[in-house]
Amino acid sequence: MADYIKDTAVPQLFTQASMVLRSNFKDNALATSIAKGMTRALIHTGTYSFRYDNEIYGSLFTFFVMVIMKPVAEELFFRKGIIKYGSKKQVFLFSVISLFLCALTRAYAPLGIFEYMLMALPVTIAYVATRNIYVPIMAHVIFEFIDNISTVIYELARIHFR
């Protein structure tokens, strides 16, 4: 039990905390930019998203994909599949490649690429530090759950009461 706490639970908590801090920093930076006279429509981060149909099954499927499938697939590919252990230089190089490729799959402008590299940094550090893929997977799943649950509850309530 002590090994589980030391090897898995503690790194997962640190990773989750850093992801929340990163998210709050991004939101505060955007709010500061808006307060200085920029409108939200003028802030172009280079990111994109997808839409889904106005039905319960689509909302639940989107939630499943966003909270379970996406984090597992991303962590297995971008962390487990790309980062190879060897010398410290090799780990650093593959970590940077992993961060860049992960960002490149989500953004198409330089600011968006930099933003997503920062977003992927905590889970990459967690994987490199623990060499355990389950730590970044669970941190990513928990983060996506927190990030998406309010939208899904709103969508389901809106669809139910229309």
DSSP file with accessible surface (Angstrom, degrees, kcal/mol):
  #  RESIDUE AA STRUCTURE BP1 BP2  ACC     N-H-->O    O-->H-N    N-H-->O    O-->H-N    TCO  KAPPA ALPHA  PHI   PSI    X-CA   Y-CA   Z-CA
    1    1 A M     >        0   0  173      0, 0.0     4,-2.2     0, 0.0     5,-0.2   0.000 360.0 360.0 360.0 -42.4    0.0    0.0    0.0
    2    2 A A  H  >  +     0   0   75      1,-0.2     4,-2.5     2,-0.2     5,-0.2   0.880 360.0  51.9 -64.1 -36.4    2.8    2.4    0.8
    3    3 A D  H  > S+     0   0  109      2,-0.2     4,-3.2     1,-0.2     5,-0.3   0.898 108.4  51.1 -65.7 -39.9    4.5    1.6   -2.5
    4    4 A Y  H  >>S+     0   0  130      2,-0.2     4,-2.5     1,-0.2     5,-1.8   0.934 112.0  46.6 -61.7 -45.4    1.2    2.4   -4.3
    5    5 A I  I  <>S+     0   0   78     -4,-2.2     5,-2.5     3,-0.2    -2,-0.2   0.938 118.5  41.4 -63.5 -44.5    0.9    5.7   -2.6
    6    6 A K  I  <5S+     0   0  136     -4,-2.5    -2,-0.2     1,-0.2    -1,-0.2   0.918 123.7  36.2 -70.4 -42.3    4.5    6.7   -3.2
    7    7 A D  I  <5S+     0   0   77     -4,-3.2    -2,-0.2    -5,-0.2    -3,-0.2   0.744 135.7   8.3 -86.4 -25.7    4.7    5.4   -6.8
    8    8 A T  I  X5S+     0   0   20     -4,-2.5     4,-1.9    -5,-0.3    -3,-0.2   0.742 121.7  48.1-123.1 -53.5    1.2    6.2   -8.1
    9    9 A A  I  ><S+     0   0   24     -5,-1.8     4,-2.4     2,-0.2     5,-0.2   0.925 111.5  47.3 -67.5 -46.1   -1.1    8.3   -5.9
   10   10 A V  H  ><S+     0   0   56     -5,-2.5     4,-2.4    -6,-0.2     5,-0.2   0.957 114.6  45.1 -65.2 -49.1    1.4   11.1   -5.0
   11   11 A P  H  > S+     0   0   25      0, 0.0     4,-2.6     0, 0.0    -1,-0.2   0.897 112.7  53.4 -61.1 -35.3    2.6   11.8   -8.6
   12   12 A Q  H  X S+     0   0   25     -4,-1.9     4,-2.7     2,-0.2    -2,-0.2   0.921 109.0  48.0 -65.2 -41.4   -0.9   11.6   -9.8
   13   13 A L  H  X S+     0   0  122     -4,-2.4     4,-2.6     2,-0.2    -1,-0.2   0.920 112.8  48.2 -65.2 -43.0   -2.0   14.3   -7.3
   14   14 A F  H  X S+     0   0  150     -4,-2.4     4,-2.3     2,-0.2    -2,-0.2   0.912 113.0  48.5 -62.9 -41.6    0.9   16.5   -8.2
   15   15 A T  H  X S+     0   0    8     -4,-2.6     4,-2.2    -5,-0.2    -2,-0.2   0.931 112.1  48.5 -63.8 -45.2    0.2   16.1  -11.9
   16   16 A Q  H  X S+     0   0   22     -4,-2.7     4,-2.2     1,-0.2    -2,-0.2   0.923 111.4  50.1 -61.4 -43.5   -3.5   16.9  -11.4
   17   17 A A  H  X S+     0   0   50     -4,-2.6     4,-2.5     1,-0.2    -1,-0.2   0.915 110.7  49.1 -62.7 -41.3   -2.7   20.0   -9.3
   18   18 A S  H  X S+     0   0   43     -4,-2.3     4,-2.5     1,-0.2    -1,-0.2   0.876 109.7  52.2 -68.9 -33.4   -0.3   21.3  -11.9
   19   19 A M  H  X S+     0   0    6     -4,-2.2     4,-2.3     2,-0.2    -1,-0.2   0.911 110.8  47.5 -67.0 -39.7   -2.9   20.7  -14.7
   20   20 A V  H  X S+     0   0   56     -4,-2.2     4,-2.6     2,-0.2    -2,-0.2   0.930 112.5  49.2 -66.5 -43.0   -5.5   22.7  -12.7
   21   21 A L  H  X S+     0   0  118     -4,-2.5     4,-2.5     2,-0.2    -2,-0.2   0.915 111.0  50.2 -61.5 -42.1   -3.0   25.5  -12.1
   22   22 A R  H  X S+     0   0   31     -4,-2.5     4,-2.3     2,-0.2    -1,-0.2   0.923 110.8  49.2 -62.5 -42.4   -2.1   25.6  -15.8
   23   23 A S  H  X S+     0   0   18     -4,-2.3     4,-2.4     1,-0.2    -2,-0.2   0.932 112.0  48.1 -64.0 -43.3   -5.8   25.8  -16.7
   24   24 A N  H  X S+     0   0   79     -4,-2.6     4,-2.6     2,-0.2    -1,-0.2   0.890 110.1  52.7 -65.2 -38.0   -6.3   28.6  -14.2
   25   25 A F  H  X S+     0   0  143     -4,-2.5     4,-2.4     2,-0.2    -2,-0.2   0.934 110.1  47.9 -62.6 -43.8   -3.3   30.5  -15.5
   26   26 A K  H  X S+     0   0   58     -4,-2.3     4,-2.2     2,-0.2    -2,-0.2   0.939 113.2  47.5 -63.0 -45.7   -4.6   30.2  -19.1
   27   27 A D  H  X S+     0   0   75     -4,-2.4     4,-2.3     1,-0.2    -1,-0.2   0.907 113.2  48.4 -63.6 -40.6   -8.0   31.4  -18.1
   28   28 A N  H  X S+     0   0  104     -4,-2.6     4,-2.5     2,-0.2    -1,-0.2   0.873 109.1  53.4 -68.2 -36.0   -6.6   34.3  -16.1
   29   29 A A  H  X S+     0   0   43     -4,-2.4     4,-2.1     2,-0.2    -2,-0.2   0.918 111.1  46.1 -65.1 -40.6   -4.3   35.3  -18.9
   30   30 A L  H  X S+     0   0   31     -4,-2.2     4,-2.4     2,-0.2    -2,-0.2   0.920 112.0  50.9 -66.8 -41.3   -7.3   35.5  -21.3
   31   31 A A  H  X S+     0   0   52     -4,-2.3     4,-2.5     2,-0.2    -2,-0.2   0.904 109.8  50.5 -63.3 -39.1   -9.3   37.4  -18.8
   32   32 A T  H  X S+     0   0   72     -4,-2.5     4,-1.4     2,-0.2    -1,-0.2   0.918 110.0  50.1 -64.7 -41.3   -6.5   39.9  -18.3
   33   33 A S  H  <>S+     0   0   42     -4,-2.1     5,-1.6     1,-0.2    -2,-0.2   0.910 111.6  48.2 -63.5 -40.4   -6.2   40.4  -22.1
   34   34 A I  H ><5S+     0   0   57     -4,-2.4     3,-1.8     1,-0.2    -2,-0.2   0.916 108.1  54.8 -65.8 -41.4  -10.0   41.0  -22.3
   35   35 A A  H 3<5S+     0   0   87     -4,-2.5    -1,-0.2     1,-0.3    -2,-0.2   0.801  99.2  63.0 -64.6 -25.8   -9.8   43.5  -19.5
   36   36 A K  T 3<5S-     0   0  170     -4,-1.4    -1,-0.3    -3,-0.2    -2,-0.2   0.333 133.0 -82.1 -84.3   9.7   -7.2   45.5  -21.3
   37   37 A G  T < 5S+     0   0   64     -3,-1.8     2,-0.3     1,-0.4    -3,-0.2   0.362  91.3 123.1 113.3  -6.6   -9.6   46.2  -24.1
   38   38 A M      < -     0   0   83     -5,-1.6    -1,-0.4     2,-0.0     2,-0.3  -0.636  52.7-136.7 -86.4 145.0   -9.5   43.1  -26.3
   39   39 A T    >>  -     0   0   76     -2,-0.3     3,-1.3     1,-0.1     4,-0.7  -0.684  22.3-114.0 -95.4 158.6  -12.7   41.2  -27.0
   40   40 A R  G >4 S+     0   0  165      1,-0.3     3,-0.9    -2,-0.3    -1,-0.1   0.846 115.8  61.4 -60.0 -31.6  -13.0   37.5  -26.9
   41   41 A A  G 34 S+     0   0   95      1,-0.2    -1,-0.3     3,-0.1    -3,-0.0   0.800 101.9  52.2 -67.2 -25.6  -13.7   37.4  -30.6
   42   42 A L  G <4 S+     0   0  124     -3,-1.3     2,-0.8     2,-0.0    -1,-0.2   0.605  87.1  92.5 -86.7 -11.7  -10.3   39.0  -31.3
   43   43 A I    <<  -     0   0   36     -3,-0.9     2,-0.6    -4,-0.7   -13,-0.0  -0.744  55.1-177.7 -86.8 111.1   -8.3   36.4  -29.3
   44   44 A H        +     0   0  113     -2,-0.8    67,-0.1     1,-0.1    68,-0.1  -0.927  12.3 173.3-113.0 109.1   -7.3   33.7  -31.7
   45   45 A T        -     0   0   26     -2,-0.6    64,-0.2     2,-0.1    70,-0.2   0.544  47.8-117.7 -92.3  -9.7   -5.4   30.9  -30.0
   46   46 A G  S    S+     0   0    0      1,-0.3    62,-2.3    65,-0.1    63,-0.6   0.698  71.5 127.6  83.4  16.0   -5.2   28.6  -33.0
   47   47 A T  B     -A  107   0A  41     60,-0.2     2,-0.3    61,-0.1    -1,-0.3  -0.661  38.4-163.5-102.7 163.6   -7.2   25.9  -31.4
   48   48 A Y        -     0   0  137     58,-0.8     2,-0.3    -2,-0.2     0, 0.0  -0.917   4.2-165.9-140.3 165.8  -10.3   24.1  -32.8
   49   49 A S        -     0   0  112     -2,-0.3     2,-0.3     0, 0.0    57,-0.0  -0.896  17.6-120.5-143.5 173.5  -13.1   21.9  -31.5
   50   50 A F        -     0   0  118     -2,-0.3     2,-0.3     0, 0.0    -2,-0.0  -0.830  17.6-135.1-120.1 159.5  -15.8   19.7  -32.9
   51   51 A R        -     0   0  235     -2,-0.3     2,-0.3     0, 0.0     0, 0.0  -0.749  14.1-159.8-108.8 160.6  -19.6   19.8  -32.7
   52   52 A Y        -     0   0   70     -2,-0.3     7,-0.1     1,-0.1     6,-0.0  -0.907  30.2 -83.0-136.4 164.3  -22.1   17.0  -32.0
   53   53 A D        -     0   0  117     -2,-0.3     2,-1.6     1,-0.1    -1,-0.1  -0.128  41.7-104.8 -66.9 165.6  -25.8   16.5  -32.6
   54   54 A N  S    S+     0   0   82      4,-0.1     2,-0.3     5,-0.0    -1,-0.1  -0.425  83.3 101.9 -88.4  59.4  -28.5   17.7  -30.3
   55   55 A E  S  > S-     0   0   87     -2,-1.6     4,-1.9     1,-0.1     5,-0.2  -0.965  77.3-117.3-143.2 160.1  -29.4   14.3  -28.7
   56   56 A I  H  > S+     0   0   67     -2,-0.3     4,-2.7     1,-0.2     5,-0.2   0.916 112.4  51.4 -64.7 -44.9  -28.8   12.5  -25.5
   57   57 A Y  H  > S+     0   0  182      1,-0.2     4,-2.7     2,-0.2    -1,-0.2   0.893 109.6  50.6 -63.1 -38.5  -26.8    9.6  -27.1
   58   58 A G  H  > S+     0   0   14      2,-0.2     4,-2.6     1,-0.2    -1,-0.2   0.910 111.3  48.4 -64.1 -40.6  -24.5   12.0  -28.9
   59   59 A S  H  X S+     0   0    1     -4,-1.9     4,-2.3     2,-0.2    -2,-0.2   0.917 114.0  45.6 -65.9 -43.0  -23.8   13.9  -25.7
   60   60 A L  H  X S+     0   0   81     -4,-2.7     4,-2.5     2,-0.2    -2,-0.2   0.900 113.8  49.3 -67.5 -39.5  -23.1   10.7  -23.7
   61   61 A F  H  X S+     0   0  129     -4,-2.7     4,-2.9    -5,-0.2     5,-0.2   0.920 110.7  50.3 -65.3 -42.0  -20.9    9.4  -26.5
   62   62 A T  H  X S+     0   0   18     -4,-2.6     4,-3.0     2,-0.2     5,-0.2   0.916 110.1  50.6 -61.1 -42.0  -19.0   12.7  -26.7
   63   63 A F  H  X S+     0   0   44     -4,-2.3     4,-2.6     2,-0.2     5,-0.4   0.940 111.4  48.0 -61.3 -44.9  -18.5   12.5  -22.9
   64   64 A F  H  X>S+     0   0  102     -4,-2.5     4,-2.3     1,-0.2     5,-1.7   0.927 115.0  45.4 -61.6 -44.7  -17.2    8.9  -23.2
   65   65 A V  I  <>S+     0   0   36     -4,-2.9     5,-3.2     3,-0.2    -2,-0.2   0.939 117.8  42.6 -65.3 -45.6  -14.9    9.8  -26.0
   66   66 A M  I  <5S+     0   0   34     -4,-3.0    -2,-0.2    -5,-0.2    -1,-0.2   0.839 123.8  34.8 -71.5 -34.1  -13.6   13.0  -24.4
   67   67 A V  I  <5S+     0   0    5     -4,-2.6    78,-0.2    -5,-0.2    -3,-0.2   0.809 134.0  14.1 -95.7 -30.1  -13.2   11.6  -20.8
   68   68 A I  I  X5S+     0   0   73     -4,-2.3     4,-1.7    -5,-0.4     5,-0.2   0.832 126.7  38.3-109.8 -59.9  -12.1    8.0  -21.4
   69   69 A M  I  ><S+     0   0   94     -5,-1.7     4,-2.7     1,-0.2     5,-0.3   0.918 114.1  50.2 -68.2 -46.2  -11.0    7.3  -25.0
   70   70 A K  H  ><S+     0   0   45     -5,-3.2     4,-2.9    -6,-0.2     5,-0.3   0.949 112.7  44.5 -61.7 -49.9   -9.1   10.5  -25.8
   71   71 A P  H  > S+     0   0    0      0, 0.0     4,-2.6     0, 0.0     5,-0.3   0.924 115.7  47.6 -62.8 -40.3   -6.9   10.6  -22.7
   72   72 A V  H  X S+     0   0   49     -4,-1.7     4,-2.5     2,-0.2     5,-0.2   0.948 115.1  45.1 -64.9 -46.7   -6.0    6.9  -22.9
   73   73 A A  H  X S+     0   0   60     -4,-2.7     4,-2.4    -5,-0.2     5,-0.3   0.928 114.7  48.2 -63.9 -44.0   -5.2    7.1  -26.6
   74   74 A E  H  X>S+     0   0   22     -4,-2.9     4,-2.9    -5,-0.3     5,-0.6   0.924 113.9  45.6 -63.5 -45.0   -3.2   10.3  -26.2
   75   75 A E  I  X>S+     0   0    0     -4,-2.6     5,-2.2    -5,-0.3     4,-1.4   0.907 113.5  49.2 -67.8 -40.0   -1.2    9.1  -23.3
   76   76 A L  I  <>S+     0   0   82     -4,-2.5     5,-1.6    -5,-0.3    -1,-0.2   0.904 122.5  33.3 -65.4 -39.7   -0.5    5.7  -24.8
   77   77 A F  I  <>S+     0   0  120     -4,-2.4     5,-0.7    -5,-0.2    -2,-0.2   0.963 126.0  35.7 -80.0 -55.9    0.7    7.3  -28.1
   78   78 A F  I  <5S+     0   0   15     -4,-2.9     5,-0.2    -5,-0.3    -3,-0.2   0.767 133.4  22.0 -76.1 -27.5    2.3   10.5  -27.1
   79   79 A R  I  X<S+     0   0    1     -4,-1.4     4,-1.6    -5,-0.6    -3,-0.2   0.823 132.0  31.6-100.9 -62.8    3.9    9.4  -23.8
   80   80 A K  I  4<S+     0   0  105     -5,-2.2    -3,-0.2     1,-0.2    -4,-0.2   0.898 125.5  42.8 -66.4 -40.6    4.3    5.6  -23.9
   81   81 A G  I  4<S+     0   0   37     -5,-1.6    -1,-0.2    -6,-0.3    -3,-0.2   0.816 124.6  29.6 -79.0 -30.8    4.8    5.3  -27.6
   82   82 A I  T  4<S+     0   0   24     -5,-0.7     2,-0.5    -6,-0.1    -2,-0.2   0.862  98.9  80.4 -99.7 -42.3    7.2    8.2  -28.3
   83   83 A I     <  -     0   0    3     -4,-1.6     2,-0.4    -5,-0.2     8,-0.1  -0.561  59.5-172.9 -76.4 119.0    9.2    8.7  -25.1
   84   84 A K        -     0   0  100     -2,-0.5     2,-0.3     6,-0.3    10,-0.2  -0.906  18.3-129.4-111.8 140.1   12.1    6.2  -24.9
   85   85 A Y        +     0   0   62     -2,-0.4     2,-0.2     1,-0.1     3,-0.1  -0.680  58.1 100.3 -92.5 141.8   14.3    5.9  -21.9
   86   86 A G  S    S+     0   0   49      1,-0.4    -1,-0.1    -2,-0.3     2,-0.0  -0.658  77.6   6.1-174.0-121.0   18.0    5.9  -22.2
   87   87 A S  S  > S-     0   0   69     -2,-0.2     4,-2.3     1,-0.1    -1,-0.4  -0.313  76.2-108.6 -76.5 166.3   20.3    8.8  -21.5
   88   88 A K  H  > S+     0   0  193      1,-0.2     4,-2.5     2,-0.2     5,-0.2   0.877 120.6  53.5 -64.0 -36.0   18.9   12.1  -20.0
   89   89 A K  H  > S+     0   0  177      2,-0.2     4,-2.7     1,-0.2    -1,-0.2   0.903 108.6  49.5 -64.4 -40.8   19.4   13.8  -23.3
   90   90 A Q  H  > S+     0   0   77      2,-0.2     4,-2.6     1,-0.2    -6,-0.3   0.924 111.4  47.9 -65.5 -43.7   17.5   11.1  -25.1
   91   91 A V  H  X S+     0   0   17     -4,-2.3     4,-2.2     2,-0.2    -2,-0.2   0.928 113.6  48.5 -62.6 -43.3   14.6   11.3  -22.7
   92   92 A F  H  X S+     0   0  145     -4,-2.5     4,-2.4     2,-0.2    -2,-0.2   0.936 112.1  48.6 -62.7 -46.3   14.5   15.1  -23.0
   93   93 A L  H  X S+     0   0   98     -4,-2.7     4,-2.4     1,-0.2    -2,-0.2   0.945 114.0  45.0 -60.9 -47.9   14.6   15.0  -26.8
   94   94 A F  H  X S+     0   0   53     -4,-2.6     4,-2.5     1,-0.2    -1,-0.2   0.845 111.1  54.7 -67.7 -30.4   11.8   12.5  -27.0
   95   95 A S  H  X S+     0   0   14     -4,-2.2     4,-2.6    -5,-0.3    -1,-0.2   0.922 109.4  46.6 -66.9 -42.9    9.8   14.4  -24.4
   96   96 A V  H  X S+     0   0   56     -4,-2.4     4,-2.7     2,-0.2    -2,-0.2   0.920 113.0  49.6 -64.8 -41.9   10.0   17.6  -26.5
   97   97 A I  H  X S+     0   0   65     -4,-2.4     4,-2.8     2,-0.2     5,-0.3   0.931 111.5  49.9 -61.3 -43.7    9.1   15.7  -29.6
   98   98 A S  H  X S+     0   0    0     -4,-2.5     4,-2.4     1,-0.2    -2,-0.2   0.923 111.8  47.5 -60.0 -47.0    6.1   14.2  -27.7
   99   99 A L  H  X S+     0   0   15     -4,-2.6     4,-2.3     2,-0.2    -2,-0.2   0.925 113.8  47.5 -61.3 -44.9    5.0   17.6  -26.5
  100  100 A F  H  X S+     0   0   92     -4,-2.7     4,-2.6     2,-0.2    -2,-0.2   0.928 113.4  46.3 -65.4 -45.3    5.3   19.1  -30.0
  101  101 A L  H  X S+     0   0   64     -4,-2.8     4,-1.5     2,-0.2    -1,-0.2   0.903 111.9  51.9 -65.8 -38.7    3.5   16.3  -31.8
  102  102 A C  H  < S+     0   0    2     -4,-2.4     4,-0.4    -5,-0.3     3,-0.2   0.930 113.6  44.4 -61.7 -43.4    0.7   16.3  -29.2
  103  103 A A  H >X S+     0   0    0     -4,-2.3     4,-1.9     1,-0.2     3,-1.2   0.884 108.4  58.0 -68.5 -36.7    0.3   20.1  -29.6
  104  104 A L  H 3< S+     0   0   83     -4,-2.6    -1,-0.2     1,-0.3    -2,-0.2   0.811  99.5  58.3 -66.2 -29.0    0.4   19.8  -33.4
  105  105 A T  T 3< S+     0   0   68     -4,-1.5    -1,-0.3    -3,-0.2    -2,-0.2   0.668 116.5  33.7 -74.2 -14.7   -2.5   17.5  -33.5
  106  106 A R  T <4 S+     0   0   35     -3,-1.2   -58,-0.8    -4,-0.4     2,-0.3   0.656 115.6  45.0-111.4 -25.9   -4.7   20.1  -31.7
  107  107 A A  B  <  -A   47   0A   4     -4,-1.9   -60,-0.2   -60,-0.2    -1,-0.1  -0.870  44.0-169.8-126.1 157.9   -3.6   23.5  -32.9
  108  108 A Y  S    S+     0   0  143    -62,-2.3   -61,-0.1    -2,-0.3   -62,-0.1   0.330  70.6  66.0-128.2   4.1   -2.8   25.1  -36.2
  109  109 A A  S  > S-     0   0   18    -63,-0.6     4,-2.4   -64,-0.2     5,-0.2  -0.910  86.8-112.3-122.9 156.1   -1.3   28.5  -35.1
  110  110 A P  H  > S+     0   0  110      0, 0.0     4,-2.5     0, 0.0     5,-0.2   0.879 116.5  51.1 -56.6 -40.6    1.9   29.1  -33.2
  111  111 A L  H  > S+     0   0   97      1,-0.2     4,-2.5     2,-0.2     5,-0.2   0.918 111.2  48.6 -64.9 -40.0    0.1   30.4  -30.1
  112  112 A G  H  > S+     0   0    0      2,-0.2     4,-2.5     1,-0.2    -1,-0.2   0.894 110.5  51.1 -65.3 -39.0   -2.1   27.3  -30.0
  113  113 A I  H  X S+     0   0   30     -4,-2.4     4,-2.0     2,-0.2    -2,-0.2   0.947 112.3  46.1 -63.8 -45.5    0.9   25.0  -30.4
  114  114 A F  H  X S+     0   0  123     -4,-2.5     4,-2.1    -5,-0.2    -2,-0.2   0.921 112.2  52.0 -63.1 -42.1    2.7   26.7  -27.5
  115  115 A E  H  X S+     0   0   27     -4,-2.5     4,-1.9     1,-0.2    -2,-0.2   0.931 111.5  45.4 -60.9 -46.4   -0.5   26.6  -25.4
  116  116 A Y  H  X S+     0   0   35     -4,-2.5     4,-1.8     2,-0.2    -1,-0.2   0.801 108.0  57.2 -71.9 -27.0   -1.0   22.8  -25.9
  117  117 A M  H  X S+     0   0   47     -4,-2.0     4,-0.9    -5,-0.2    -1,-0.2   0.920 109.0  46.9 -65.5 -40.5    2.7   22.1  -25.3
  118  118 A L  H  < S+     0   0   63     -4,-2.1     3,-0.3     1,-0.2    -2,-0.2   0.876 110.4  53.3 -65.2 -36.7    2.2   23.8  -21.9
  119  119 A M  H  < S+     0   0   26     -4,-1.9     4,-0.4     1,-0.2    -1,-0.2   0.856 111.7  44.6 -67.5 -33.8   -1.0   21.8  -21.3
  120  120 A A  H  X S+     0   0    7     -4,-1.8     4,-1.9     1,-0.2    -1,-0.2   0.609  92.1  86.5 -85.9 -11.2    0.8   18.5  -22.0
  121  121 A L  H  X S+     0   0   67     -4,-0.9     4,-2.8    -3,-0.3     5,-0.3   0.909  84.1  52.4 -60.0 -45.6    3.8   19.3  -19.9
  122  122 A P  H  > S+     0   0   15      0, 0.0     4,-2.4     0, 0.0    -1,-0.2   0.921 112.4  44.3 -60.5 -41.8    2.5   18.1  -16.5
  123  123 A V  H  > S+     0   0    3     -4,-0.4     4,-2.2     2,-0.2    -2,-0.2   0.857 113.1  52.1 -72.8 -30.0    1.5   14.6  -17.8
  124  124 A T  H  X S+     0   0    4     -4,-1.9     4,-2.7     2,-0.2     5,-0.2   0.936 111.0  46.9 -67.9 -44.3    4.8   14.3  -19.7
  125  125 A I  H  X S+     0   0   97     -4,-2.8     4,-2.9     1,-0.2     5,-0.2   0.912 111.3  52.6 -62.3 -41.0    6.7   15.2  -16.5
  126  126 A A  H  X S+     0   0    5     -4,-2.4     4,-2.2    -5,-0.3     6,-0.4   0.914 111.7  45.7 -62.4 -40.7    4.6   12.7  -14.6
  127  127 A Y  H  X S+     0   0    9     -4,-2.2     4,-2.7     2,-0.2     5,-0.3   0.933 115.1  45.9 -69.0 -43.0    5.4    9.9  -17.1
  128  128 A V  H  < S+     0   0   43     -4,-2.7    -2,-0.2     1,-0.2    -1,-0.2   0.913 115.7  46.7 -66.2 -39.9    9.1   10.7  -17.2
  129  129 A A  H  < S+     0   0   80     -4,-2.9    -1,-0.2    -5,-0.2    -2,-0.2   0.883 127.1  25.6 -71.3 -38.0    9.4   10.9  -13.4
  130  130 A T  H  < S-     0   0   37     -4,-2.2    -2,-0.2    -5,-0.2    -1,-0.2   0.686  84.2-144.3 -99.1 -22.0    7.4    7.8  -12.6
  131  131 A R     <  +     0   0  152     -4,-2.7     2,-0.5    -5,-0.3    -3,-0.1   0.785  65.0 120.9  56.7  28.3    7.9    5.7  -15.7
  132  132 A N    >   -     0   0   40     -6,-0.4     3,-1.0    -5,-0.3    -1,-0.2  -0.968  53.3-160.8-124.7 113.6    4.3    4.6  -15.1
  133  133 A I  T 3> S+     0   0   14     -2,-0.5     4,-1.9     1,-0.2     5,-0.2   0.762  86.3  69.0 -68.8 -22.1    1.8    5.3  -17.9
  134  134 A Y  H 3> S+     0   0  155      1,-0.2     4,-2.5     2,-0.2     5,-0.3   0.814  91.0  61.4 -68.9 -27.6   -1.1    4.9  -15.5
  135  135 A V  H <> S+     0   0    0     -3,-1.0     4,-2.3     2,-0.2     5,-0.2   0.976 109.8  37.5 -64.8 -55.1   -0.2    8.1  -13.6
  136  136 A P  H  > S+     0   0    0      0, 0.0     4,-2.6     0, 0.0     5,-0.2   0.882 115.8  55.5 -67.4 -30.8   -0.6   10.4  -16.6
  137  137 A I  H  X S+     0   0   17     -4,-1.9     4,-2.8     2,-0.2     5,-0.2   0.959 111.5  42.5 -62.9 -48.9   -3.6    8.5  -17.9
  138  138 A M  H  X S+     0   0   82     -4,-2.5     4,-2.7     2,-0.2     5,-0.2   0.909 114.9  50.1 -66.2 -39.7   -5.5    8.8  -14.6
  139  139 A A  H  X S+     0   0    0     -4,-2.3     4,-2.5    -5,-0.3    -1,-0.2   0.928 113.1  46.9 -62.8 -41.7   -4.5   12.5  -14.3
  140  140 A H  H  X S+     0   0   10     -4,-2.6     4,-2.7    -5,-0.2    -2,-0.2   0.910 112.5  49.4 -66.9 -42.3   -5.7   13.2  -17.8
  141  141 A V  H  X S+     0   0   22     -4,-2.8     4,-2.5    -5,-0.2    -2,-0.2   0.938 112.7  47.4 -62.2 -45.5   -8.9   11.3  -17.3
  142  142 A I  H  X S+     0   0   59     -4,-2.7     4,-2.5     1,-0.2     5,-0.2   0.931 113.2  48.6 -63.0 -43.2   -9.7   13.2  -14.1
  143  143 A F  H  X S+     0   0   14     -4,-2.5     4,-2.6    -5,-0.2    -2,-0.2   0.930 112.4  47.5 -62.9 -45.8   -8.8   16.5  -15.7
  144  144 A E  H  X S+     0   0   10     -4,-2.7     4,-2.1     2,-0.2    -1,-0.2   0.881 110.8  52.9 -64.5 -36.2  -11.0   15.8  -18.7
  145  145 A F  H  X S+     0   0   94     -4,-2.5     4,-2.3    -5,-0.2    -2,-0.2   0.957 112.4  43.8 -61.9 -49.4  -13.9   14.7  -16.4
  146  146 A I  H  X S+     0   0   98     -4,-2.5     4,-0.5     1,-0.2    -2,-0.2   0.899 116.0  49.0 -62.4 -38.6  -13.7   18.0  -14.5
  147  147 A D  H  < S+     0   0   84     -4,-2.6     4,-0.3    -5,-0.2    -1,-0.2   0.826 122.2  30.8 -71.4 -31.4  -13.4   20.0  -17.7
  148  148 A N  H  X S+     0   0   27     -4,-2.1     4,-2.2    -5,-0.2     5,-0.2   0.624  94.9  83.4-106.0 -16.1  -16.3   18.3  -19.4
  149  149 A I  H  X S+     0   0   49     -4,-2.3     4,-2.7     1,-0.2     5,-0.2   0.899  91.4  50.4 -63.9 -39.9  -18.9   17.3  -16.7
  150  150 A S  H  X S+     0   0   80     -4,-0.5     4,-2.4     1,-0.2    -1,-0.2   0.916 111.7  48.4 -66.0 -38.5  -20.5   20.7  -16.5
  151  151 A T  H  > S+     0   0   67     -4,-0.3     4,-2.8     2,-0.2    -1,-0.2   0.918 112.8  48.0 -65.3 -42.2  -21.1   20.9  -20.2
  152  152 A V  H  X S+     0   0   13     -4,-2.2     4,-2.9     2,-0.2     5,-0.3   0.926 111.6  49.0 -67.1 -42.9  -22.5   17.4  -20.4
  153  153 A I  H  X S+     0   0  103     -4,-2.7     4,-2.5     1,-0.2     5,-0.2   0.938 113.6  47.6 -61.9 -43.1  -24.9   18.0  -17.5
  154  154 A Y  H  X S+     0   0  141     -4,-2.4     4,-2.8    -5,-0.2    -2,-0.2   0.936 113.2  47.7 -62.0 -47.4  -26.0   21.3  -19.1
  155  155 A E  H  X S+     0   0   30     -4,-2.8     4,-2.6     2,-0.2     5,-0.2   0.922 113.0  47.8 -61.3 -44.7  -26.5   19.6  -22.5
  156  156 A L  H  X S+     0   0   45     -4,-2.9     4,-2.6     2,-0.2    -1,-0.2   0.916 114.2  46.6 -64.8 -41.3  -28.4   16.6  -21.0
  157  157 A A  H  X S+     0   0   40     -4,-2.5     4,-2.4    -5,-0.3    -2,-0.2   0.925 113.2  49.4 -66.0 -42.1  -30.7   19.0  -19.0
  158  158 A R  H  < S+     0   0   76     -4,-2.8     4,-0.3    -5,-0.2    -2,-0.2   0.925 114.4  44.4 -63.5 -42.7  -31.3   21.2  -22.0
  159  159 A I  H >< S+     0   0    9     -4,-2.6     3,-0.9    -5,-0.2    -2,-0.2   0.914 113.9  50.6 -68.7 -40.3  -32.1   18.3  -24.2
  160  160 A H  H 3< S+     0   0  130     -4,-2.6    -2,-0.2     1,-0.2    -1,-0.2   0.889 115.7  40.7 -65.1 -40.0  -34.3   16.7  -21.6
  161  161 A F  T 3<        0   0  162     -4,-2.4    -1,-0.2    -5,-0.2    -2,-0.2   0.274 360.0 360.0 -98.2  14.5  -36.3   19.8  -20.9
  162  162 A R    <         0   0  188     -3,-0.9    -3,-0.1    -4,-0.3    -4,-0.0  -0.222 360.0 360.0 -77.3 360.0  -36.8   21.1  -24.4
